[in-house]
Each structure stands twice: as C-alpha cells, then as structure tokens.
Amino acid sequence: MREKVLIIGIGNFDRQDDGVAWHILQGINQKLGRTTQPTPYESPIEPEGDNPQTLFSLQIYPEMADLLHQYEWVCFVDAHTGAIEEELSCQVIYPERHSNPLTHHMTPQTVLSLCATLHEQVPHAMIVSVRGYSFQYLQRLSEATAVLADQAIDFIWQWLSDE
C-alpha cells in the first residue's frame, strides 16, 4: 500500500449527492477494517486514522496547505454536477493558482499552489470527481450516484494498492 497518503473528501453531507465524498471515505474505511465513520465537517482540520488518513470537509481551506506537505500522496474526492463530461472522473492535478483563492471556491490546485509556496514541496495529487444527480436536504445518495460512489471506492482502493 502507498505510504503517507491523505484522502480529502469535500462536500455537504446534508445535501444528498453533494456528500458523496463522505460515503466514499466511509467505504474506504470499511475496506480498511475501520469501524469509525468519517468525522463531520464541523470538526477542526484533523486527519483521522492510520495510513491512509482521511479528512472530510465542507470545503477546501487555505490552512490545508500546511497539512498537505506532510504527505507523499493526496487524493481529493468531490461531487460534480455535470460540468465534467465523465460521470466518474479521475485526474492527476498540479499546483495552479486560480483567481480569488481565499473564497468559498478554493480548488485543490490552488491549495497545492499555496503548499508549494509555503513549503517548497507538494505531494503527488489527484482528484476523483463523482457525478451528483440530486441535491435535496437528505443524507443518503441518489441511486445513480450511489453506483458511482461504489466505483470510486474501487478505483481509490486500487490506487492505494499500486506502488
């Protein structure tokens, strides 16, 4: 298994498919034999578990840049609403500055850029983005997104196993 890995799930657990990352982290924890659930995003920015560590957050914060440099590998997990062509998208990402980096819309690439600026190093990084279909005030996934979440869990599990 890869060493020094952090998997960051981004989304709103209370808005159905927007919380798909929480469900994916939960699936990874189950495969690892962990009995704990990912901590809700109201918690401080504290990774949980042994390698791979997991973190669930409502959004990406600038403070995460101080966390990222401690890892060799980081996987961001998030939902998308169809702006990405594939229902399940997995892309390697690199530091890249976007406009307005201190807003609600901070990207994984921007926080990697902050990490590079502050620490002169960044982890290998990728983003797994899952198509969301319903964003009601529910804590369960739509059927279509639940199928994609299972595929994402399998993809991330395989990625963790690759060396």
N, C-alpha and C positions, 0 to 999 in steps of 0.2 A: 504494500500500500504506500502511496505517496506520503512523504513526511512534511510536517509543518504546513498543514492545509487549513484554510478557513473557508467555510461556506456561509455566505451572507444572503439571507432571504429578505427581500424588500416587499412591502405591501401592507394593506389594511385587512387584517384578519376578519373584521366585522363587515366587509363588503364583498362577500362571496368569492368570486374568481380573482379579485384583487389580492386575496390572501393565499393564492396558490403556493407561494413560496413557503409559507408556514407548513402546509400539508406535505410539501416535498421534503423539507427538513425533518418532519415527523417520520416520513418514510425512510429516509437515510438513517435516522436514529434507530428505527426498528431493525433495519438490516444489520446495524452495528450491535444489536442486542441491548440497546439502551432502553431503560424503562421511563425515562423522563421525557416530557414534552418540551419543545422549544418555548422559552420564556416569552411572554407577550412583549410587544414593543414599548410598553410603558417603562420597562426596566432600563437601567443605565446601559451604555455600550460596553457590555462584558460578554466575550465569547464563552460558550459553555462546552463542557465535555473534554475528553482527551482528543487526540488526533483521530480524525479531523474535528476541529472545533466548529461550532455553529453559532450563528448570531441572527436573530430576527429583528428587523427594524421597520418602522413605518416609512422611513426614507433614508437616503444617504446623507450623512452629516460630515462637515469638514473635519471633525475630530477623528473620524475613521482613518484619516491619513496617518495619524500616529500609531494606529493599530496595525495597518497593513504591512509596514516594513518588517514586522516580526515574522512574517510568513514567506515561504517559498512559492506557495500556490494559493490563489484566491479564486473562488467561483461565486459570482453574483447570480442570484436567481430572482426573477421578477415576472410579472404578467405583462402582456401587451394586448392592445385592443384591435389589432388587425393592421396596424401601420407596418408591421413586418410581414413579408409575404408568407413565410412558413408558419405553420401552427406551433411547431416546436423548433426554435432557433438556438443554435449553439455556436458562439463566435469567440475567437481569441480577440482580446482587446488590449489596447496600449494606452499609455498616458496621452491625454489630449485635452487641451483647455477649451472649454465652451464658455460662451458669454453668460454673464450673471451667475458665477459659480456658487454664490452664497444664497441661493434661493431654494425654494421647495423642490426645484427641478435639477438638483445636482446629479450628474451622471457618474457611473462607475469610472469612466475615462477621466473625468475631472478630479475625482478623489485620488486616482492613481497619479495624476499630474501633481497634485499637492504633495503626495507622498514622495515623489521624485524630487521635488523642490526642497522639501524639509529634510529628507533623509538620504538623498542622492542614491537611492535604490528603490526598486519596486519588485513586487512578486510577479511571477507569471500569472496572467489573469484571463478569465473568460467570463462570458455571461450566457446563462441559459434563460431564454425568454419563452414563456408559455402563453398561448392564446387564451384570453379570457372571453367568455361569451355573456356572462350575466354578472351584474354588479349591484345586486339588491342588498338590503341590510340583513344578511344571513351569514352564518359561519360555516356553511357547507358549500362545496363546489358544485357547479353545474355538471351534468353528466359528461358533456363533451370535454370540459376542462379536467375533470377527474381522470379520464382516459389519458389525456396528455400529461398529467402530473405523474401517472404511473410510468409513462415512457421516459419522462425527465429523470425520475428516480433511477431507473435502469441505466440511463445514459451516464448520470453522475457516478453511480456505483462502478460502472465500467471504467470511467475516467480515473476514479480513485485507485483502481486496481492496476492501471497502466503505470509503467515506470520508465 
